[in-house]
Amino acid sequence: MAPGSVHRAHLREVKRLSSSTACVPHRTVLNLYRALIWSCLCEMLLFYELNVILCA
């Protein structure tokens, strides 16, 4: 496949996804992102604390 056709296919996929998520309220998407970020931060903090406890 030529790079141009790959790009076009990607754009088509993005359009399809954006049209399917258009019916989902914007706030819900933001809340999902926020929850994901917080869970990642919490995991990182826990991991850091465990390392400090184990290495100390």
SVG drawing of the C-alpha trace seen along z (x, -y; Angstrom):
<svg xmlns="http://www.w3.org/2000/svg" viewBox="-26 -18 44 22">
<polyline fill="none" stroke="black" stroke-width="0.4" points="0.0,0.0 1.2,-3.5 1.7,-5.9 -1.1,-8.2 -3.7,-5.4 -2.7,-4.4 -3.1,-8.1 -6.6,-8.2 -7.6,-5.0 -6.5,-6.4 -8.4,-9.6 -11.5,-7.6 -11.2,-5.7 -10.8,-8.9 -13.9,-10.3 -15.8,-7.1 -14.7,-7.2 -15.5,-10.9 -18.9,-10.4 -19.6,-7.4 -18.4,-9.3 -20.4,-12.4 -23.5,-11.0 -21.5,-10.5 -21.7,-13.6 -18.5,-15.6 -18.5,-15.6 -18.5,-11.8 -15.4,-11.6 -13.7,-14.2 -14.6,-12.2 -13.2,-9.0 -9.9,-10.7 -9.7,-12.3 -10.4,-8.9 -7.7,-7.3 -5.2,-10.0 -5.9,-9.8 -5.6,-6.0 -2.3,-6.2 -1.0,-8.9 -2.1,-6.8 -0.4,-3.7 2.8,-5.7 2.7,-7.1 2.1,-3.7 4.9,-2.2 7.3,-5.1 6.4,-4.6 7.0,-0.8 10.4,-1.5 11.3,-3.9 10.2,-1.4 12.0,1.5 15.2,-0.4 15.4,-2.3"/>
</svg>
